[in-house]
Amino acid sequence: MLRLVQLMIVRRAFLVLLLICLGCSAQSAPPDITQLVERQVRARYSLPPEMKVTVGPTRPSEFPNYDALTVTLDNSGKTQNLDFLLSKDHKTLLRMAKMDLTQDPYAEIMKKIDVTGRPTRGNKDAKVVAINYDDFECPFCSRMHQQIFPTIFKEYGDRVLFIYKDFPLEEIHPWAVHAAVDANCLAAQNSDAYWEYADYLHANQRSIGGGRDSENAALDKLAMLEGQKRNLDTTKLQACLKAQDEKAVRASMQEADNLGVSATPMLFVNGQKIDGAVAPDTVRAVLDRALKDAGVQPPEHKSAAGAPNAQPAQPSK
């Protein structure tokens, strides 16, 4: 009996200590400080009025004289957490980014991209992989596509593998999802058929028009012609075009969202991001850096005059 009483006393003492520790580890910031933090965050990041800002409790940090706190931004259900340091005298708020040098940020990005079954162009054993989130109806994607193929693609030979993934901006491009599904129907049977279809659409976007029904019919017709030229199983292809299964396209769009992709084109070269239809020399610079990091010698680049590895002219003195 005495042992049971002692056990109950110990348990209650443990619970009291636990509650005390919890109170020490996380404490609500005073209302006036919470308001000041929210105002600073709204002003610094130019947040829209409708965005909800929640200031979390303070907690011990690894830095002397500073507590840690998390501010949550909520934009119609899409949340983002921002970590800050708040000085113990409540006069300074710091935003710091902690970087883990044991992890390669580019490699971590590549791990999040699923390229299973995607059609490829280039050397499948290449040490540099360029993955482009593409929209067949996007004029900027067309510009990027025609910069890469054939010029940059031929220039880099077997040093780089190119892969396209779907990110149709359906809000502004009404036939982009349909085109992506049709392209994937071709890719299911023949990688070259996919790329030729992609080449044609990016070079002839303006020829696809006349309303949703006629646009979709034109896309299906082009896909069937490509399938016939490649001697594909046209019965299987036609069934795929008719079914218009968007699951793979939607999965690619969700993956892109998770990576922070919000526009097209968006190219990841071994994880390094190229945002938009940039100049060809910018693409070359990123490819060359990735090749050097992988221990591969980049190709020689010719200047406008045709001289390899030409040095830029020095300003006159």
Secondary structure as UniProt FT lines:
FT   HELIX           2..25
FT   HELIX           31..44
FT   TURN            45..46
FT   TURN            49..50
FT   STRAND          52..55
FT   STRAND          58..60
FT   TURN            64..65
FT   STRAND          66..75
FT   TURN            76..77
FT   STRAND          78..87
FT   TURN            88..89
FT   STRAND          93..95
FT   TURN            101..102
FT   HELIX           105..111
FT   TURN            116..117
FT   STRAND          120..122
FT   TURN            124..125
FT   STRAND          128..134
FT   TURN            136..137
FT   HELIX           139..147
FT   HELIX           148..152
FT   HELIX           153..156
FT   HELIX           157..159
FT   STRAND          160..166
FT   TURN            170..172
FT   TURN            174..175
FT   HELIX           176..187
FT   TURN            188..189
FT   HELIX           191..203
FT   HELIX           205..207
FT   HELIX           212..229
FT   TURN            230..231
FT   HELIX           234..243
FT   HELIX           247..258
FT   TURN            259..260
FT   STRAND          266..269
FT   TURN            270..271
FT   STRAND          272..275
FT   HELIX           280..293
FT   TURN            294..295
FT   TURN            304..305
//
